[in-house]
Amino acid sequence: MPAGPPRAAVILAHPLPTAGGTMHTKVVFQVAKALARVGCVVLRFNFRGVGLSAGAWDDGRGERDDYSAAVDHMAKTYPDLELWAAGFSFGSYVALTVGADDARICALIAIAPPVHMYDFASVQSSPKPIFILHGEDDELISIRLVRHFYAGLKEPKELIEIDRANHLFDGQASEVGDVLADLLEDFTCRTQ
């Protein structure tokens, strides 16, 4: 929760569960803290089968359902706030694809999106504002692939490259949060 009245509600998804991703992943934790600093209420949650969550890995299908349920919860809890979809790595695929198709979501935020591993067609045709943060030295998803993906997105959009950062932003998780907070500090979907 932010210190003052919230200005937006963010649903934040974690990286690939089968590779150890949880809502406690450092980048997810730092991003949640940073977004709260700029007035956002943030929901982090574990996908099915992660931590104490019931269920089992469903190759992205069930995880999209999990994300949609989290959006439903935030829309009901904060009916007067803008809803922003955000995620890290696999979580960015889930957040962006659900967010692109859900009329309640007005902004899309991706951290290290796996653009070559999943179908992002709905994101590429979406007119919603999209913000992408990616590591310059990401060993899993090359910055070249992300730049190509970014070039095909509709405006408004923004791509921020984090110098010397690998896929997990080792040693730079707080920097990711700070960069995102600076980027979104004055952002509102209403001005787009």
N, CA, C and O of each residue as an XYZ file, in Angstrom:
768
protein
N       0.833     -1.188      0.000
C       0.000      0.000      0.000
C       0.874      1.246      0.000
O       1.925      1.267      0.641
N       0.452      2.277     -0.708
C       1.193      3.531     -0.662
C       0.961      4.241      0.670
O       0.043      3.899      1.415
N       1.794      5.222      0.956
C       1.666      5.971      2.206
C       0.388      6.802      2.229
O      -0.239      6.953      3.277
N       0.003      7.342      1.073
C      -1.198      8.162      0.994
C      -2.281      7.454      0.206
O      -2.211      6.245     -0.012
N      -3.284      8.209     -0.220
C      -4.351      7.604     -1.019
C      -3.804      7.049     -2.330
O      -3.013      7.722     -2.991
N      -4.201      5.847     -2.720
C      -3.676      5.269     -3.959
C      -4.229      5.969     -5.197
O      -5.372      6.424     -5.208
N      -3.400      6.048     -6.241
C      -3.817      6.658     -7.504
C      -4.009      5.624     -8.602
O      -4.625      5.917     -9.627
N      -3.485      4.406     -8.400
C      -3.633      3.316     -9.363
C      -3.472      2.000     -8.620
O      -2.855      1.938     -7.557
N      -4.042      0.950     -9.201
C      -3.899     -0.400     -8.655
C      -3.155     -1.243     -9.676
O      -3.524     -1.290    -10.850
N      -2.111     -1.904     -9.217
C      -1.254     -2.682    -10.113
C      -1.309     -4.157     -9.722
O      -1.172     -4.508     -8.550
N      -1.512     -5.010    -10.719
C      -1.473     -6.449    -10.520
C      -0.134     -6.912    -11.084
O       0.113     -6.784    -12.283
N       0.736     -7.451    -10.219
C       2.133     -7.736    -10.558
C       2.393     -9.245    -10.536
O       2.259     -9.892     -9.497
N       2.766     -9.792    -11.691
C       2.985    -11.231    -11.841
C       4.471    -11.591    -11.803
O       5.323    -10.833    -12.268
N       4.755    -12.745    -11.247
C       6.144    -13.189    -11.044
C       6.666    -14.039    -12.200
O       5.900    -14.444    -13.075
N       7.982    -14.310    -12.200
C       8.604    -15.114    -13.264
C       8.167    -16.574    -13.248
O       7.385    -17.005    -12.400
N       8.691    -17.308    -14.200
C       8.328    -18.696    -14.466
C       8.402    -19.574    -13.212
O       9.472    -19.720    -12.621
N       7.268    -20.158    -12.804
C       7.266    -21.008    -11.612
C       8.192    -22.213    -11.725
O       8.809    -22.613    -10.737
N       8.294    -22.790    -12.905
C       9.123    -23.984    -13.068
C      10.616    -23.673    -13.004
O      11.443    -24.585    -12.965
N      10.956    -22.402    -12.992
C      12.355    -21.995    -12.845
C      12.587    -21.305    -11.501
O      13.604    -20.639    -11.306
N      11.634    -21.469    -10.572
C      11.803    -20.918     -9.231
C      11.183    -19.552     -9.008
O      11.382    -18.963     -7.945
N      10.443    -19.029     -9.968
C       9.829    -17.718     -9.800
C       8.699    -17.735     -8.787
O       7.862    -18.637     -8.784
N       8.687    -16.722     -7.924
C       7.623    -16.549     -6.932
C       7.349    -15.065     -6.767
O       8.049    -14.224     -7.331
N       6.326    -14.755     -5.990
C       6.024    -13.352     -5.703
C       7.110    -12.715     -4.837
O       7.123    -11.498     -4.655
N       8.015    -13.526     -4.306
C       9.106    -13.016     -3.476
C      10.402    -12.810     -4.261
O      11.416    -12.417     -3.683
N      10.381    -13.073     -5.569
C      11.552    -12.813     -6.406
C      11.984    -11.366     -6.181
O      11.143    -10.472     -6.084
N      13.294    -11.136     -6.099
C      13.817     -9.813     -5.745
C      13.264     -8.693     -6.617
O      12.865     -7.650     -6.099
N      13.233     -8.891     -7.920
C      12.746     -7.832     -8.811
C      11.275     -7.545     -8.532
O      10.873     -6.382     -8.485
N      10.475     -8.578     -8.349
C       9.049     -8.381     -8.071
C       8.876     -7.602     -6.770
O       8.080     -6.665     -6.704
N       9.608     -7.982     -5.755
C       9.538     -7.296     -4.459
C       9.946     -5.828     -4.594
O       9.252     -4.945     -4.091
N      11.069     -5.563     -5.270
C      11.556     -4.186     -5.412
C      10.608     -3.335     -6.261
O      10.399     -2.159     -5.966
N      10.040     -3.922     -7.305
C       9.092     -3.192     -8.152
C       7.834     -2.850     -7.354
O       7.317     -1.739     -7.460
N       7.346     -3.790     -6.565
C       6.162     -3.522     -5.741
C       6.425     -2.372     -4.778
O       5.586     -1.484     -4.627
N       7.586     -2.381     -4.126
C       7.930     -1.293     -3.204
C       8.015      0.045     -3.937
O       7.520      1.061     -3.448
N       8.644      0.039     -5.107
C       8.815      1.279     -5.876
C       7.476      1.832     -6.338
O       7.241      3.037     -6.254
N       6.597      0.964     -6.825
C       5.279      1.428     -7.268
C       4.466      1.981     -6.097
O       3.727      2.952     -6.262
N       4.595      1.382     -4.934
C       3.915      1.914     -3.744
C       4.437      3.302     -3.399
O       3.674      4.165     -2.964
N       5.744      3.521     -3.592
C       6.320      4.847     -3.317
C       5.716      5.935     -4.195
O       5.645      7.094     -3.786
N       5.275      5.567     -5.412
C       4.699      6.572     -6.307
C       3.168      6.505     -6.315
O       2.527      6.943     -7.270
N       2.591      5.955     -5.244
C       1.157      6.046     -5.056
C       0.309      4.894     -5.548
O      -0.910      5.029     -5.648
N       0.918      3.770     -5.856
C       0.148      2.625     -6.351
C      -0.076      1.601     -5.249
O       0.802      1.355     -4.422
N      -1.259      1.013     -5.251
C      -1.500     -0.172     -4.437
C      -1.144     -1.352     -5.343
O      -1.583     -1.412     -6.492
N      -0.356     -2.280     -4.828
C       0.187     -3.356     -5.663
C      -0.209     -4.714     -5.086
O      -0.058     -4.970     -3.891
N      -0.718     -5.570     -5.961
C      -1.021     -6.946     -5.575
C       0.013     -7.869     -6.199
O       0.096     -7.998     -7.421
N       0.811     -8.518     -5.328
C       1.698     -9.610     -5.740
C       1.018    -10.890     -5.286
O       0.417    -10.932     -4.213
N       1.109    -11.920     -6.090
C       0.493    -13.190     -5.721
C       1.304    -14.307     -6.357
O       2.038    -14.081     -7.319
N       1.170    -15.506     -5.818
C       1.814    -16.678     -6.405
C       0.854    -17.357     -7.363
O      -0.326    -17.535     -7.060
N       1.374    -17.736     -8.527
C       0.582    -18.538     -9.454
C       0.281    -19.896     -8.814
O       0.895    -20.280     -7.819
N      -0.659    -20.598     -9.398
C      -1.065    -21.926     -8.916
C       0.148    -22.849     -8.740
O       1.034    -22.916     -9.592
N       0.156    -23.548     -7.615
C       1.228    -24.503     -7.343
C       2.509    -23.895     -6.807
O       3.475    -24.616     -6.562
N       2.538    -22.580     -6.619
C       3.736    -21.911     -6.115
C       3.495    -21.518     -4.658
O       2.441    -20.981     -4.319
N       4.478    -21.789     -3.803
C       4.326    -21.464     -2.390
C       3.150    -22.230     -1.809
O       3.082    -23.453     -1.929
N       2.230    -21.522     -1.185
C       1.062    -22.154     -0.577
C      -0.155    -22.152     -1.498
O      -1.242    -22.558     -1.087
N       0.018    -21.699     -2.740
C      -1.106    -21.669     -3.684
C      -1.468    -23.079     -4.132
O      -0.597    -23.904     -4.409
N      -2.759    -23.335     -4.196
C      -3.247    -24.646     -4.641
C      -3.047    -24.790     -6.143
O      -2.822    -23.806     -6.847
N      -3.131    -26.018     -6.623
C      -3.053    -26.273     -8.051
C      -1.671    -26.667     -8.499
O      -0.772    -26.899     -7.692
N      -1.521    -26.739     -9.813
C      -0.251    -27.150    -10.415
C      -0.009    -26.342    -11.677
O      -0.942    -25.809    -12.278
N       1.245    -26.258    -12.069
C       1.662    -25.567    -13.283
C       0.767    -25.977    -14.448
O       0.482    -27.160    -14.634
N       0.323    -24.986    -15.237
C      -0.595    -25.266    -16.337
C      -0.094    -24.676    -17.654
O      -0.892    -24.351    -18.532
N       1.204    -24.540    -17.790
C       1.826    -24.114    -19.044
C       1.295    -22.770    -19.549
O       1.237    -22.538    -20.756
N       0.908    -21.889    -18.626
C       0.476    -20.539    -18.991
C      -1.027    -20.354    -19.051
O      -1.518    -19.249    -18.822
N      -1.770    -21.411    -19.355
C      -3.231    -21.278    -19.465
C      -3.852    -20.965    -18.105
O      -4.538    -19.954    -17.954
N      -3.620    -21.806    -17.139
C      -4.166    -21.603    -15.798
C      -3.584    -20.369    -15.132
O      -4.261    -19.703    -14.349
N      -2.339    -20.066    -15.441
C      -1.703    -18.889    -14.863
C      -2.375    -17.613    -15.377
O      -2.475    -16.622    -14.653
N      -2.830    -17.644    -16.622
C      -3.613    -16.505    -17.147
C      -4.939    -16.400    -16.387
O      -5.407    -15.297    -16.107
N      -5.536    -17.529    -16.060
C      -6.761    -17.513    -15.248
C      -6.484    -16.948    -13.857
O      -7.280    -16.177    -13.321
N      -5.339    -17.340    -13.272
C      -4.951    -16.804    -11.964
C      -4.840    -15.284    -12.026
O      -5.319    -14.573    -11.142
N      -4.198    -14.803    -13.088
C      -4.009    -13.362    -13.234
C      -5.363    -12.668    -13.396
O      -5.601    -11.623    -12.791
N      -6.237    -13.238    -14.200
C      -7.569    -12.657    -14.389
C      -8.336    -12.590    -13.073
O      -9.049    -11.619    -12.821
N      -8.197    -13.607    -12.240
C      -8.844    -13.594    -10.926
C      -8.279    -12.467    -10.062
O      -9.020    -11.824     -9.317
N      -6.976    -12.226    -10.158
C      -6.355    -11.133     -9.408
C      -6.860     -9.778     -9.925
O      -7.083     -8.860     -9.136
N      -7.038     -9.655    -11.232
C      -7.598     -8.422    -11.807
C      -9.023     -8.226    -11.292
O      -9.393     -7.119    -10.900
N      -9.815     -9.282    -11.291
C     -11.187     -9.199    -10.780
C     -11.192     -8.686     -9.340
O     -11.984     -7.815     -8.979
N     -10.296     -9.242     -8.530
C     -10.208     -8.835     -7.119
C      -9.864     -7.351     -6.995
O     -10.511     -6.622     -6.243
N      -8.858     -6.909     -7.725
C      -8.442     -5.505     -7.620
C      -9.514     -4.561     -8.180
O      -9.718     -3.475     -7.638
N     -10.194     -4.957     -9.248
C     -11.258     -4.122     -9.821
C     -12.415     -3.976     -8.828
O     -13.020     -2.909     -8.720
N     -12.709     -5.043     -8.117
C     -13.792     -4.996     -7.127
C     -13.374     -4.203     -5.889
O     -14.164     -3.437     -5.338
N     -12.134     -4.393     -5.461
C     -11.635     -3.733     -4.254
C     -11.388     -2.249     -4.473
O     -11.611     -1.442     -3.570
N     -10.924     -1.880     -5.674
C     -10.586     -0.490     -5.986
C     -11.305     -0.048     -7.261
O     -10.660      0.200     -8.279
N     -12.631      0.053     -7.214
C     -13.393      0.330     -8.441
C     -13.133      1.701     -9.052
O     -13.418      1.908    -10.231
N     -12.608      2.625     -8.289
C     -12.381      3.980     -8.805
C     -10.950      4.240     -9.256
O     -10.626      5.349     -9.681
N     -10.089      3.225     -9.166
C      -8.681      3.410     -9.542
C      -8.407      2.838    -10.928
O      -9.051      1.886    -11.369
N      -7.427      3.449    -11.605
C      -6.912      2.858    -12.837
C      -6.282      1.511    -12.486
O      -5.682      1.362    -11.422
N      -6.419      0.539    -13.376
C      -5.778     -0.762    -13.200
C      -4.635     -0.888    -14.200
O      -4.823     -0.677    -15.398
N      -3.448     -1.233    -13.698
C      -2.274     -1.435    -14.535
C      -1.844     -2.898    -14.422
O      -1.807     -3.456    -13.325
N      -1.521     -3.510    -15.549
C      -1.026     -4.887    -15.585
C       0.496     -4.859    -15.661
O       1.071     -4.162    -16.497
N       1.143     -5.621    -14.782
C       2.610     -5.633    -14.754
C       3.112     -7.043    -14.486
O       2.446     -7.845    -13.831
N       4.299     -7.326    -15.005
C       4.894     -8.625    -14.743
C       6.361     -8.667    -15.096
O       6.877     -7.821    -15.826
N       7.016     -9.677    -14.557
C       8.450     -9.885    -14.767
C       8.647    -11.225    -15.469
O       8.167    -12.257    -14.999
N       9.355    -11.203    -16.596
C       9.690    -12.382    -17.388
C       8.404    -13.119    -17.790
O       7.536    -12.513    -18.419
N       8.255    -14.403    -17.448
C       7.017    -15.121    -17.766
C       5.797    -14.338    -17.280
O       4.768    -14.296    -17.953
N       5.923    -13.723    -16.114
C       4.823    -12.921    -15.570
C       4.453    -11.756    -16.471
O       3.299    -11.328    -16.484
N       5.419    -11.233    -17.229
C       5.086    -10.141    -18.154
C       4.273    -10.661    -19.329
O       3.396     -9.961    -19.835
N       4.559    -11.895    -19.771
C       3.725    -12.497    -20.814
C       2.281    -12.609    -20.316
O       1.349    -12.206    -21.013
N       2.100    -13.151    -19.122
C       0.763    -13.333    -18.572
C       0.081    -11.979    -18.390
O      -1.052    -11.789    -18.832
N       0.765    -11.041    -17.742
C       0.166     -9.733    -17.451
C      -0.193     -8.978    -18.731
O      -1.284     -8.418    -18.838
N       0.715     -8.963    -19.692
C       0.463     -8.196    -20.909
C      -0.647     -8.799    -21.755
O      -1.483     -8.071    -22.289
N      -0.663    -10.120    -21.882
C      -1.695    -10.722    -22.729
C      -3.071    -10.631    -22.074
O      -4.060    -10.355    -22.753
N      -3.145    -10.859    -20.771
C      -4.428    -10.675    -20.081
C      -4.812     -9.194    -20.113
O      -5.957     -8.850    -20.404
N      -3.856     -8.332    -19.815
C      -4.127     -6.895    -19.770
C      -4.531     -6.303    -21.107
O      -5.365     -5.399    -21.156
N      -3.957     -6.795    -22.182
C      -4.301     -6.283    -23.515
C      -5.747     -6.608    -23.859
O      -6.409     -5.847    -24.564
N      -6.240     -7.753    -23.354
C      -7.588     -8.204    -23.683
C      -8.650     -7.776    -22.680
O      -9.841     -7.954    -22.938
N      -8.253     -7.222    -21.554
C      -9.197     -6.839    -20.501
C      -9.420     -5.334    -20.535
O      -8.489     -4.564    -20.299
N     -10.641     -4.910    -20.826
C     -10.946     -3.481    -20.970
C     -10.737     -2.694    -19.676
O     -10.609     -1.471    -19.715
N     -10.701     -3.374    -18.540
C     -10.497     -2.668    -17.262
C      -9.050     -2.234    -17.068
O      -8.778     -1.304    -16.309
N      -8.131     -2.893    -17.739
C      -6.704     -2.577    -17.638
C      -6.401     -1.451    -18.623
O      -6.774     -1.523    -19.794
N      -5.712     -0.397    -18.133
C      -5.433      0.730    -19.034
C      -3.952      0.914    -19.340
O      -3.612      1.730    -20.196
N      -3.055      0.185    -18.671
C      -1.623      0.316    -18.942
C      -0.946     -1.038    -18.770
O      -1.355     -1.849    -17.940
N       0.096     -1.271    -19.566
C       0.823     -2.539    -19.574
C       2.287     -2.280    -19.239
O       2.912     -1.386    -19.810
N       2.835     -3.070    -18.304
C       4.215     -2.890    -17.850
C       4.921     -4.238    -17.913
O       4.490     -5.199    -17.276
N       5.998     -4.307    -18.675
C       6.737     -5.559    -18.848
C       8.184     -5.390    -18.415
O       8.851     -4.429    -18.798
N       8.656     -6.323    -17.621
C      10.060     -6.361    -17.217
C      10.629     -7.660    -17.770
O      10.169     -8.746    -17.418
N      11.624     -7.547    -18.631
C      12.279     -8.698    -19.270
C      11.271     -9.631    -19.937
O      11.236    -10.823    -19.633
N      10.450     -9.097    -20.846
C       9.438     -9.952    -21.482
C      10.059    -10.998    -22.413
O      10.935    -10.666    -23.211
N       9.618    -12.250    -22.321
C      10.140    -13.324    -23.170
C       9.459    -13.313    -24.545
O       8.680    -14.207    -24.876
N       9.769    -12.295    -25.323
C       9.042    -12.012    -26.564
C       9.175    -13.100    -27.624
O       8.349    -13.177    -28.533
N      10.189    -13.930    -27.523
C      10.387    -14.986    -28.524
C       9.860    -16.350    -28.063
O       9.960    -17.332    -28.800
N       9.308    -16.416    -26.868
C       8.873    -17.693    -26.312
C       7.360    -17.878    -26.296
O       6.876    -19.007    -26.213
N       6.612    -16.783    -26.375
C       5.163    -16.838    -26.250
C       4.516    -15.950    -27.310
O       5.183    -15.145    -27.960
N       3.211    -16.113    -27.467
C       2.440    -15.348    -28.440
C       1.975    -14.026    -27.816
O       1.143    -14.012    -26.909
N       2.516    -12.943    -28.308
C       2.172    -11.610    -27.832
C       1.322    -10.846    -28.848
O       1.313     -9.615    -28.832
N       0.606    -11.550    -29.732
C      -0.143    -10.887    -30.802
C      -1.141     -9.871    -30.269
O      -1.262     -8.782    -30.829
N      -1.859    -10.201    -29.200
C      -2.847     -9.258    -28.667
C      -2.175     -8.006    -28.115
O      -2.757     -6.922    -28.149
N      -0.972     -8.148    -27.617
C      -0.220     -7.004    -27.094
C       0.223     -6.114    -28.253
O       0.161     -4.888    -28.160
N       0.666     -6.732    -29.335
C       1.147     -5.962    -30.480
C       0.047     -5.152    -31.137
O       0.326     -4.129    -31.762
N      -1.190     -5.586    -31.010
C      -2.287     -4.825    -31.621
C      -2.993     -3.912    -30.620
O      -3.922     -3.194    -30.990
N      -2.569     -3.930    -29.373
C      -3.237     -3.137    -28.338
C      -2.845     -1.650    -28.423
O      -1.675     -1.329    -28.634
N      -3.819     -0.754    -28.261
C      -3.521      0.676    -28.243
C      -3.159      1.189    -26.846
O      -2.918      2.384    -26.676
N      -3.119      0.304    -25.849
C      -2.846      0.721    -24.471
C      -1.386      1.133    -24.310
O      -0.511      0.563    -24.962
N      -1.111      2.117    -23.449
C       0.279      2.480    -23.169
C       1.047      1.273    -22.643
O       0.554      0.516    -21.807
N       2.267      1.113    -23.153
C       3.095     -0.013    -22.718
C       4.491      0.480    -22.362
O       5.092      1.285    -23.073
N       4.980     -0.027    -21.247
C       6.305      0.318    -20.743
C       7.093     -0.976    -20.620
O       6.609     -1.951    -20.043
N       8.307     -0.986    -21.162
C       9.156     -2.175    -21.119
C      10.498     -1.809    -20.504
O      11.127     -0.831    -20.907
N      10.935     -2.596    -19.528
C      12.280     -2.498    -18.968
C      12.981     -3.801    -19.297
O      12.428     -4.886    -19.117
N      14.219     -3.676    -19.786
C      14.947     -4.887    -20.171
C      16.428     -4.714    -19.892
O      16.973     -3.616    -20.011
N      17.069     -5.802    -19.521
C      18.502     -5.775    -19.259
C      19.316     -5.785    -20.538
O      19.056     -6.567    -21.452
N      20.293     -4.918    -20.588
C      21.174     -4.805    -21.751
C      21.893     -6.123    -22.043
O      22.121     -6.469    -23.203
N      22.247     -6.851    -20.992
C      22.999     -8.097    -21.148
C      22.166     -9.329    -20.797
O      22.702    -10.326    -20.315
N      20.858     -9.259    -21.039
C      19.967    -10.392    -20.750
C      20.433    -11.602    -21.558
O      20.482    -11.559    -22.787
N      20.770    -12.670    -20.858
C      21.306    -13.865    -21.507
C      20.209    -14.788    -22.037
O      20.502    -15.682    -22.831
N      18.966    -14.600    -21.624
C      17.858    -15.444    -22.080
C      17.049    -14.815    -23.219
O      16.605    -15.507    -24.136
N      16.869    -13.509    -23.146
C      16.077    -12.786    -24.148
C      16.920    -11.602    -24.609
O      17.060    -10.615    -23.886
N      17.470    -11.702    -25.794
C      18.392    -10.661    -26.237
C      17.685     -9.320    -26.382
O      16.512     -9.254    -26.751
N      18.411     -8.268    -26.088
C      17.865     -6.920    -26.229
C      17.490     -6.651    -27.686
O      16.580     -5.868    -27.957
N      18.177     -7.287    -28.611
C      17.852     -7.140    -30.031
C      16.436     -7.616    -30.313
O      15.688     -6.950    -31.029
N      16.057     -8.777    -29.751
C      14.699     -9.295    -29.930
C      13.660     -8.363    -29.315
O      12.593     -8.151    -29.891
N      13.970     -7.811    -28.151
C      13.039     -6.905    -27.481
C      12.894     -5.606    -28.270
O      11.792     -5.068    -28.383
N      13.993     -5.105    -28.811
C      13.903     -3.888    -29.641
C      13.027     -4.133    -30.868
O      12.236     -3.270    -31.249
N      13.164     -5.297    -31.481
C      12.349     -5.639    -32.644
C      10.866     -5.717    -32.252
O      10.007     -5.186    -32.955
N      10.577     -6.373    -31.142
C       9.212     -6.459    -30.625
C       8.664     -5.060    -30.354
O       7.543     -4.736    -30.746
N       9.457     -4.246    -29.689
C       9.063     -2.881    -29.326
C       8.735     -2.051    -30.573
O       7.772     -1.284    -30.577
N       9.529     -2.205    -31.613
C       9.306     -1.438    -32.853
C       7.934     -1.726    -33.446
O       7.361     -0.865    -34.113
N       7.398     -2.920    -33.215
C       6.102     -3.288    -33.765
C       4.909     -2.909    -32.897
O       3.765     -3.139    -33.287
N       5.163     -2.331    -31.725
C       4.067     -1.939    -30.832
C       3.482     -0.597    -31.245
O       4.156      0.232    -31.856
N       2.227     -0.402    -30.902
C       1.572      0.880    -31.149
C       2.010      1.895    -30.090
O       2.419      1.518    -28.992
N       1.922      3.165    -30.424
C       2.144      4.243    -29.445
C       0.899      4.337    -28.566
O      -0.186      3.954    -29.003
N       1.033      4.837    -27.342
C       2.256      5.269    -26.666
C       3.028      4.080    -26.097
O       2.443      3.089    -25.661
N       4.339      4.203    -26.112
C       5.200      3.115    -25.644
C       6.523      3.692    -25.186
O       6.907      4.792    -25.583
N       7.214      2.939    -24.346
C       8.533      3.347    -23.879
C       9.344      2.100    -23.552
O       8.851      1.171    -22.912
N      10.599      2.096    -24.002
C      11.538      1.014    -23.712
C      12.719      1.606    -22.966
O      13.368      2.537    -23.441
N      12.990      1.054    -21.791
C      14.141      1.463    -20.984
C      15.084      0.267    -20.891
O      14.679     -0.825    -20.492
N      16.336      0.483    -21.261
C      17.350     -0.562    -21.162
C      18.203     -0.308    -19.925
O      18.720      0.793    -19.734
N      18.347     -1.330    -19.089
C      19.154     -1.225    -17.875
C      20.575     -1.683    -18.214
O      20.799     -2.838    -18.575
N      21.519     -0.763    -18.090
C      22.917     -1.048    -18.430
C      23.458     -2.238    -17.647
O      23.239     -2.359    -16.441
N      24.165     -3.111    -18.353
C      24.897     -4.238    -17.786
C      24.019     -5.250    -17.063
O      24.554     -6.122    -16.377
N      22.708     -5.175    -17.183
C      21.816     -6.063    -16.433
C      21.578     -7.380    -17.160
O      21.387     -7.409    -18.376
N      21.592     -8.473    -16.390
C      21.257     -9.780    -16.941
C      19.754    -10.031    -16.781
O      19.013     -9.127    -16.394
N      19.311    -11.236    -17.074
C      17.868    -11.513    -17.059
C      17.246    -11.325    -15.679
O      16.141    -10.795    -15.568
N      17.929    -11.745    -14.649
C      17.382    -11.622    -13.290
C      17.759    -10.299    -12.624
O      17.404    -10.060    -11.470
N      18.474     -9.446    -13.347
C      18.904     -8.147    -12.816
C      19.685     -8.343    -11.518
O      19.504     -7.609    -10.547
N      20.571     -9.365    -11.527
C      21.378     -9.649    -10.341
C      22.127     -8.402     -9.894
O      22.844     -7.782    -10.680
N      21.957     -8.042     -8.629
C      22.603     -6.861     -8.066
C      21.988     -5.549     -8.511
O      22.465     -4.482     -8.124
N      20.932     -5.607     -9.321
C      20.322     -4.387     -9.849
C      18.801     -4.359     -9.665
O      18.118     -3.557    -10.301
N      18.274     -5.216     -8.813
C      16.821     -5.286     -8.623
C      16.255     -3.958     -8.125
O      15.204     -3.519     -8.592
N      16.935     -3.324     -7.192
C      16.421     -2.038     -6.690
C      16.498     -0.963     -7.777
O      15.669     -0.054     -7.808
N      17.478     -1.062     -8.659
C      17.573     -0.118     -9.775
C      16.362     -0.257    -10.693
O      15.836      0.744    -11.181
N      15.920     -1.486    -10.931
C      14.734     -1.710    -11.761
C      13.531     -1.001    -11.134
O      12.777     -0.313    -11.823
N      13.361     -1.175     -9.821
C      12.269     -0.504     -9.122
C      12.369      1.004     -9.230
O      11.375      1.680     -9.495
N      13.574      1.539     -9.023
C      13.770      2.998     -9.086
C      13.477      3.544    -10.475
O      12.831      4.584    -10.610
N      13.947      2.850    -11.511
C      13.712      3.294    -12.887
C      12.219      3.283    -13.196
O      11.696      4.221    -13.797
N      11.545      2.228    -12.786
C      10.111      2.135    -13.042
C       9.345      3.217    -12.282
O       8.413      3.813    -12.822
N       9.732      3.470    -11.042
C       9.082      4.533    -10.263
C       9.269      5.892    -10.926
O       8.322      6.675    -11.010
N      10.479      6.179    -11.398
C      10.734      7.449    -12.087
C       9.892      7.548    -13.352
O       9.343      8.608    -13.652
N       9.789      6.464    -14.085
C       9.053      6.436    -15.337
C       7.556      6.671    -15.125
O       6.909      7.348    -15.924
N       7.013      6.107    -14.045
C       5.563      6.134    -13.841
C       5.093      7.127    -12.779
O       3.902      7.193    -12.474
N       6.009      7.886    -12.224
C       5.676      8.789    -11.114
C       4.506      9.717    -11.433
O       3.629      9.914    -10.591
N       4.482     10.281    -12.624
C       3.420     11.212    -12.998
C       2.482     10.635    -14.051
O       1.639     11.352    -14.591
N       2.623      9.349    -14.346
C       1.814      8.740    -15.391
C       0.386      8.521    -14.927
O       0.144      8.142    -13.781
N      -0.546      8.760    -15.819
C      -1.933      8.373    -15.644
C      -2.494      8.036    -17.014
O      -2.158      8.691    -18.000
N      -3.323      7.046    -17.084
C      -3.921      6.671    -18.362
C      -4.789      7.796    -18.923
O      -4.974      7.897    -20.136
N      -5.307      8.621    -18.056
C      -6.190      9.710    -18.484
C      -5.497     10.731    -19.364
O      -6.151     11.428    -20.141
N      -4.175     10.828    -19.251
C      -3.448     11.819    -20.061
C      -3.001     11.256    -21.401
O      -2.414     11.973    -22.212
N      -3.273      9.992    -21.637
C      -2.811      9.374    -22.882
C      -3.775      9.609    -24.016
O      -3.535      9.154    -25.135
